[in-house]
Amino acid sequence: MIGILGGTFDPIHFGHLRPALEIFEQLGLDELRLIPSAKPPHRWQPEASEAHRLAMVKIAVKGVDGFIVDDREYHREGASYTVDTLASIRDDLDKKKGESEPLCMFIGMDAFEHFTTWHDWQEILNLAHLVISSRPGTRMVETADWMENRITEDINDLQKASAGKLYFADVSQYDLSATFLRKQILAGKSSQYATPVKVSEYIKQNKLYI
């Protein structure tokens, strides 16, 4: 199985990395692809350039077994829609392996609550499982009709199908966001202990977020 973690990573920090590692180990994934979003389909755009954000992700995961940086969104025109990225990955894998590899797209609980507002969200479920990171002991109180028969607590269900399941993964939660980190840096405070040392050094050397 292959994990997918997309984001603006502006900058990447331990709130991205630690939960991702925990899910990677929980599910016994073969690899995790971190995909920086080139042109997020939001009203706001990242503060750091595409090149800087990609560089920081590469620095953050260098030497981590199974963690791979995938820059495919940087080579595509237009908005970086998740459904297009997953379709591209699925097409590559099917051509390479001749079979449907299970894809597990990581998503936080906050984002999952708005999942049905995403562009072509139904098609996303045809391309990947959703692995929703949540604090231990927490789950959605209410479920919608579209979730019926999709929620599973059995990792084997993710391995048996290539897409379509919802799996809630208990992970350590960090009260940390890229927005908060950028504000700290702008205020002249250190980014150390919020992101890997080499990333913190890169931010300082390139005078990002000031």
C-alpha positions in Angstrom: 0.0 0.0 0.0 1.1 3.5 -0.7 0.3 6.6 1.4 -0.3 10.0 0.0 0.1 13.2 2.0 -0.5 16.5 0.1 -0.3 20.0 1.4 1.1 23.4 0.9 3.9 22.7 3.4 4.4 26.4 3.9 6.5 25.4 5.8 6.5 21.7 6.6 6.6 21.0 10.3 6.3 18.3 13.0 2.5 18.6 12.9 2.7 17.1 9.4 5.6 14.8 9.9 4.9 13.0 13.2 1.3 11.9 12.5 2.4 10.9 9.0 5.1 8.6 10.4 2.7 7.1 13.0 0.1 6.3 10.3 2.9 5.0 8.0 3.9 2.5 10.7 0.3 1.7 11.8 -0.7 0.6 8.3 2.6 -1.0 7.4 2.8 1.1 4.2 5.4 0.4 1.5 6.0 4.1 0.9 4.6 7.5 1.7 4.6 10.1 -1.0 4.6 13.7 0.2 3.2 16.0 -2.5 3.7 19.7 -2.2 0.7 21.6 -3.7 1.9 23.8 -6.6 -1.2 25.9 -7.0 -3.7 25.3 -4.2 -7.3 25.8 -5.3 -7.9 28.2 -2.4 -8.4 32.0 -2.3 -5.0 32.3 -0.6 -1.7 31.2 -2.0 1.5 30.0 -0.2 3.9 32.7 1.0 7.0 30.7 0.1 7.8 30.0 -3.5 7.2 26.6 -5.1 11.0 26.0 -5.1 11.4 26.8 -1.4 8.5 24.7 -0.3 9.7 21.7 -2.3 13.3 22.2 -1.0 12.0 22.2 2.6 10.0 19.0 2.1 13.0 17.3 0.6 15.2 18.4 3.5 12.6 17.3 6.1 12.4 13.7 4.9 15.9 13.1 3.7 17.1 9.8 5.0 13.7 8.6 6.2 13.0 5.1 4.9 9.9 4.9 2.8 9.3 8.7 2.6 9.4 10.0 -1.0 8.9 13.5 -2.3 6.6 13.6 -5.3 6.7 16.9 -7.2 4.2 16.0 -10.0 1.9 19.0 -9.3 4.7 21.3 -10.2 4.6 19.9 -13.7 0.9 20.4 -14.3 -0.9 23.5 -15.4 -3.8 25.0 -13.6 -5.1 24.5 -10.1 -3.7 21.6 -8.1 -6.8 19.5 -7.5 -6.4 16.4 -5.4 -8.5 14.3 -7.7 -6.2 15.1 -10.7 -3.1 14.2 -8.6 -4.6 10.9 -7.5 -5.7 10.0 -11.0 -2.1 10.7 -12.2 -0.6 8.5 -9.5 -3.2 5.7 -10.2 -2.4 5.8 -13.9 1.3 5.6 -13.3 1.0 2.7 -10.9 -1.4 0.7 -13.1 0.9 1.1 -16.0 3.9 0.1 -13.9 2.5 -2.9 -12.0 -0.5 -3.9 -14.2 -2.7 -4.0 -11.1 -4.5 -1.6 -8.8 -2.3 -0.8 -5.8 -4.2 0.4 -2.7 -3.7 4.2 -2.2 -4.3 5.7 1.2 -4.7 9.5 1.2 -4.0 11.1 4.6 -6.4 13.8 5.7 -6.9 15.6 9.0 -10.2 15.5 10.8 -10.8 19.2 10.2 -10.3 18.8 6.5 -12.4 15.6 6.4 -15.4 17.5 7.9 -15.4 19.6 4.7 -14.5 16.8 2.3 -17.8 16.8 0.4 -17.0 20.4 -0.7 -13.8 19.3 -2.5 -13.7 19.3 -6.3 -15.0 16.0 -7.6 -14.9 14.5 -4.2 -16.9 11.4 -5.2 -14.2 10.5 -7.8 -11.5 10.8 -5.1 -13.1 7.8 -3.3 -12.8 5.8 -6.5 -9.1 6.5 -6.6 -8.0 6.1 -2.9 -8.9 5.2 0.6 -9.2 8.1 3.1 -7.1 7.7 6.2 -8.4 10.3 8.7 -6.0 11.3 11.5 -7.8 11.8 14.8 -6.9 12.2 18.5 -7.0 8.9 20.4 -10.6 8.2 21.5 -12.2 10.7 19.2 -14.5 9.8 16.2 -17.1 11.6 14.2 -20.3 11.9 16.2 -22.5 11.8 13.1 -22.0 10.0 9.9 -23.6 10.8 6.5 -25.3 8.4 4.1 -22.3 8.4 1.7 -20.1 7.0 4.5 -22.3 3.9 4.9 -20.3 0.7 4.3 -17.1 2.6 3.9 -15.9 3.0 7.5 -13.6 0.2 8.6 -11.3 -0.5 11.6 -9.6 -3.4 9.8 -6.4 -2.7 8.0 -7.0 -5.8 5.9 -10.0 -4.0 4.3 -7.6 -1.4 3.0 -5.3 -4.0 1.5 -8.1 -5.9 -0.2 -9.5 -3.0 -2.2 -7.7 -0.3 -4.1 -9.9 2.6 -2.9 -13.1 3.7 -1.3 -12.7 2.9 2.5 -12.6 5.3 5.4 -10.1 4.5 8.2 -9.7 6.6 11.3 -6.2 6.5 12.6 -5.3 7.5 16.2 -2.2 9.7 16.1 -0.4 12.1 18.3 -1.8 15.6 17.8 0.3 18.7 17.8 -1.3 22.1 18.4 0.8 23.5 15.6 0.0 25.0 12.2 2.0 26.6 9.4 0.1 29.8 10.0 1.2 30.0 13.6 4.8 29.1 12.7 4.9 31.8 10.0 3.7 34.4 12.6 6.3 33.3 15.1 9.1 33.7 12.5 7.7 37.1 11.4 7.8 38.1 15.1 11.5 37.2 15.2 11.0 34.0 17.1 12.8 30.7 16.4 11.3 27.9 14.4 13.4 25.3 16.1 11.5 22.4 17.8 8.6 23.1 15.5 10.2 21.8 12.4 13.4 19.7 11.7 16.6 21.5 12.4 17.8 21.6 8.8 14.4 23.1 7.7 14.7 25.7 10.4 18.2 26.5 9.2 16.9 26.7 5.6 14.2 29.2 6.6 16.7 31.4 8.4 19.3 31.2 5.6 16.8 32.1 2.9 15.0 34.8 5.0 11.6 33.2 4.6 8.4 34.5 6.2 10.0 37.8 7.4 
